[in-house]
Amino acid sequence: MSLTPRMRRAAIPLLVFALGLAVLGLAAVTMLGRPSPGTSAVGGPFTLVDQDGRTVTDRDFRGAPHLVFFGFTRCPDVCPTTLQQISDVLAALGPRGRDVKALFVSVDPERDTPEALKAYLSSFDPRIVGLTGSPEAVAATVKAYRAYSRKVPLKEGDYTMEHTALVYIMDARDGFVGSLNLMRPAADAAAEVARQL
């Protein structure tokens, strides 16, 4: 059956309408699958205690980019090595990076008191801020950053900690940018951080 000219004229708006609906549906599905701009699944509110015994929150570090690293003071190798690398990156930033901080969040709050953190961090750049708190507050922070930590029993009742070894780059609005690659010269890693200044 052939369409009359009148039927063809009536079909054109219906076809355009149907095509428009299909495009809108496709756009909606595409947009719903993306995270909204400015939001991140990594990071979030926290309330902890720094190495001077002061209560601090995530809001205290907004306004400048900062680094976040999870570890513990009795860590035999990864933590001191990473903290030295972070110190080198902070030094490589020079005067432009004077407001950049690095947060060292202890995953061992039972042993890492503010005093223990202060003594431990005295060997590294003074812009590294040690953070601890109750086991619940620390666990909530670890979870907010999609990090991992686990107590591993050792002989004679002692223990060590397994933990995420990433260094998180957070922007001035406390949004997650990415993980800092420390397997390169400090100046190159510093340039990555400097892009957030």
C-alpha positions as MATLAB code, in Angstrom:
seq = 'MSLTPRMRRAAIPLLVFALGLAVLGLAAVTMLGRPSPGTSAVGGPFTLVDQDGRTVTDRDFRGAPHLVFFGFTRCPDVCPTTLQQISDVLAALGPRGRDVKALFVSVDPERDTPEALKAYLSSFDPRIVGLTGSPEAVAATVKAYRAYSRKVPLKEGDYTMEHTALVYIMDARDGFVGSLNLMRPAADAAAEVARQL';
ca = [
       0.000    0.000    0.000;
       1.456    3.343   -0.995;
       1.238    6.418    1.223;
      -0.732    9.372    0.001;
       0.914   12.820    0.109;
      -1.311   13.713    3.082;
      -0.220   10.591    5.007;
       3.439   11.341    4.240;
       3.081   14.894    5.613;
       1.486   13.549    8.815;
       4.179   10.875    9.248;
       7.111   13.315    9.100;
       6.362   15.072   12.454;
       5.760   11.686   14.096;
       9.086   10.396   12.788;
      10.921   13.532   13.996;
       9.227   13.230   17.408;
      10.189    9.543   17.726;
      13.784   10.316   16.694;
      13.923   13.116   19.273;
      12.687   10.759   21.999;
      15.343    8.215   21.064;
      18.119   10.848   21.231;
      16.866   12.125   24.619;
      16.677    8.574   25.973;
      20.219    7.834   24.830;
      21.482   11.078   26.397;
      19.743   10.286   29.699;
      21.244    6.792   29.874;
      24.705    8.178   29.057;
      24.512   10.950   31.667;
      23.146    8.687   34.407;
      26.122    6.391   33.977;
      28.646    9.186   34.612;
      29.616   10.661   37.960;
      28.508   14.260   38.252;
      31.230   16.893   37.814;
      33.055   17.869   40.970;
      32.197   14.704   42.859;
      34.513   11.863   43.682;
      34.104    8.424   45.115;
      37.405    8.863   47.012;
      37.765   10.988   50.136;
      35.223   12.558   52.392;
      34.609   14.057   55.803;
      36.795   12.991   58.708;
      37.527   14.111   62.264;
      40.901   13.034   63.612;
      43.648   14.252   65.955;
      46.969   15.631   64.712;
      50.446   15.074   66.162;
      49.987   18.100   68.431;
      46.806   16.667   69.955;
      44.462   19.067   68.140;
      41.196   17.873   66.635;
      41.224   18.461   62.870;
      38.750   17.752   60.094;
      38.908   17.489   56.325;
      37.783   21.150   56.178;
      41.096   22.244   57.721;
      42.928   21.149   54.567;
      40.692   22.748   51.952;
      41.976   25.751   50.032;
      45.194   24.116   48.839;
      45.998   20.786   47.213;
      47.213   18.120   49.612;
      48.483   14.559   49.656;
      47.076   11.715   51.739;
      49.015    8.595   52.703;
      47.951    5.770   55.041;
      50.589    4.017   57.127;
      51.902    3.466   60.654;
      54.980    4.398   62.646;
      56.214    0.819   63.157;
      56.145    0.117   59.418;
      59.584   -1.310   58.582;
      60.090   -0.081   55.028;
      57.206    1.185   52.864;
      56.131    4.024   55.168;
      59.514    5.615   55.891;
      60.518    5.281   52.237;
      57.268    6.839   51.020;
      57.403    9.643   53.600;
      60.946   10.482   52.467;
      59.764   10.520   48.839;
      56.862   12.802   49.811;
      59.364   15.066   51.633;
      61.459   15.225   48.458;
      58.381   16.135   46.378;
      57.399   18.888   48.831;
      60.947   20.278   48.703;
      60.916   20.141   44.886;
      57.735   22.258   44.827;
      59.775   25.156   46.190;
      58.153   28.362   47.500;
      55.137   27.920   45.241;
      54.125   24.816   47.206;
      54.460   26.325   50.691;
      50.749   25.718   51.433;
      50.732   22.115   50.183;
      50.379   19.626   53.042;
      50.703   15.857   53.193;
      48.508   13.917   55.595;
      49.966   10.771   57.145;
      46.912    8.917   58.469;
      47.845    6.157   60.902;
      46.119    2.816   60.406;
      47.415    1.751   63.846;
      45.607    4.069   66.274;
      46.221    1.681   69.189;
      49.952    2.436   69.152;
      50.191    5.649   67.119;
      49.382    8.295   69.697;
      49.872   11.965   68.796;
      53.193   11.853   70.693;
      54.386    8.796   68.729;
      53.433   10.486   65.444;
      55.225   13.700   66.396;
      58.456   11.882   67.208;
      58.254    9.760   64.056;
      57.491   12.647   61.685;
      60.308   14.820   63.051;
      62.584   13.113   60.499;
      60.504   14.302   57.538;
      59.250   17.532   55.952;
      57.357   19.626   58.531;
      54.416   19.969   56.117;
      53.589   16.313   56.739;
      50.756   16.224   59.264;
      50.285   13.063   61.317;
      46.689   12.055   61.986;
      45.266    9.465   64.363;
      42.091    8.997   66.363;
      39.776    6.381   67.731;
      39.763    3.031   65.892;
      36.263    3.906   64.625;
      37.305    7.341   63.314;
      40.370    5.894   61.602;
      38.321    3.038   60.073;
      35.792    5.569   58.743;
      38.599    7.590   57.130;
      40.161    4.486   55.575;
      36.750    3.568   54.160;
      36.114    7.091   52.827;
      39.339    6.939   50.832;
      38.590    3.429   49.539;
      41.807    2.348   51.235;
      42.603   -0.919   53.004;
      44.141   -1.836   56.332;
      44.291   -5.041   58.344;
      45.958   -6.099   61.556;
      48.264   -9.107   61.051;
      49.191  -11.069   64.199;
      52.870  -11.855   64.804;
      54.622  -14.051   67.386;
      54.348  -13.352   71.107;
      51.184  -11.257   70.824;
      52.696   -8.536   68.614;
      51.192   -7.459   65.292;
      51.884   -5.503   62.138;
      49.561   -3.737   59.712;
      48.851   -4.352   56.057;
      47.676   -1.189   54.311;
      47.161    0.644   51.042;
      50.415    2.268   49.927;
      48.977    4.818   47.474;
      49.621    8.529   47.850;
      46.369   10.319   47.027;
      46.424   13.742   45.363;
      43.499   15.865   46.555;
      42.714   19.247   44.999;
      41.958   22.493   46.848;
      38.274   21.524   47.121;
      39.258   18.156   48.641;
      38.383   16.316   45.432;
      40.377   13.255   44.414;
      42.697   13.911   41.448;
      44.626   10.652   41.254;
      47.471    8.739   42.885;
      50.951   10.242   42.905;
      53.552    8.268   40.990;
      56.688    8.301   43.145;
      58.622    5.923   40.878;
      60.282    8.863   39.079;
      62.376   11.908   39.982;
      60.909   14.114   42.707;
      60.792   17.096   40.328;
      58.506   15.178   37.940;
      56.192   14.103   40.761;
      56.193   17.688   42.084;
      55.147   18.968   38.645;
      52.080   16.699   38.852;
      51.130   18.207   42.217;
      51.917   21.745   40.993;
      49.252   21.418   38.301;
      46.692   21.645   41.131;
      48.108   24.951   42.469;
];
